Amino acid sequence: MTHRVLIAIPIYNGHDALERCLQALIDERIEAAHRIVAINDASSDLRVAPLLESFTRKHAKRAIEVRHNRVNRGFTWNANQAITATRSDEHLLLLNSDAIVTEGWLDQMLVTLARDERIGTVTPFSNNATICSYPDFSREWPVPPVAERARIAKTLANHRADEIDIPTAVGFCMLISRRCLDAVESFDEANFPRGYGEENDFCRRAALEGFRNVMCTNAYVAHEGSQSFTEEKHALMRDGGARLLALHPDYNDVVAAWIKSDPARARREQVNALLGA
């Protein structure tokens, strides 16, 4: 079966970052059949709704749907709405509204997904994506300039490498296979209502179902970071982390073992050499 992709963008405020996200989606050609659903989670920034409506009018020939929540429901609820919105022949791509895609991003991720039916989630390289960060995951790197993003994306795509197994996808740009969606079904709204931990829990449950979570080192998506819930971030991370460990007591050990072995190091070093970094 040939699968389409639903690209879902949960949104809460972050008007300027959202505008950059939407523009990049239009500028960077996607070969795969896809449609876009933008979910405005009752943004208090009154510029967000007009931006989305203007975007859909301007690109009326594209398959773009905008949904406006009457009340704020939180990231996890919106992610589950995206799952519900998928059709039986669609994978799901969850994209943060502060992400900036680059040339070939989704098509490269789909190539990786097609390599093994056991692959449940795919995450690309990014400047700011914890264990999937480039040039390394020591810190949150700033978004590179446009020309540098294009150079990184082209270099990655032209020098294909095997996928790298990771303990969890990173939710800023997370491709979930149709098969995995059918098996795991949904994110845990009860334990992670506002986000921070929901994708980690989903991925650990996917692993228990026999799926692989992998990094696609042939795709690059920039991530601005911390556009939504900035003031709540530390509290959300603390609470989400505690709930995650209660559900998956070995989670920190699994991540620590991955960091210690750093299986992506050779690929990062190869890309550095290719870029002359």
Secondary structure, 3 states (H helix, E strand, C coil): CCCEEEEEEEECCCHHHHHHHHHHHHHCCCCCCEEEEEEECCCCCCCHHHHHHHHHHHCCCCCEEEEECCCCCCHHHHHHHHHHHCCCCEEEEEECCCEEECCCHHHHHHHHHHCCCCEEEEEEEECCCHHHECCCCCCCCCCCCHHHHHHHHHHHHHCCCCCEECCCCCCCEEEECHHHHHHHCCCCCCCCCCCCCHHHHHHHHHHHCCCEEEEEEEEEEEECCCCCCCCCHHHHHHHHHHHHHHHCCCHHHHHHHHHHHCCCHHHHHHHHHHHCC
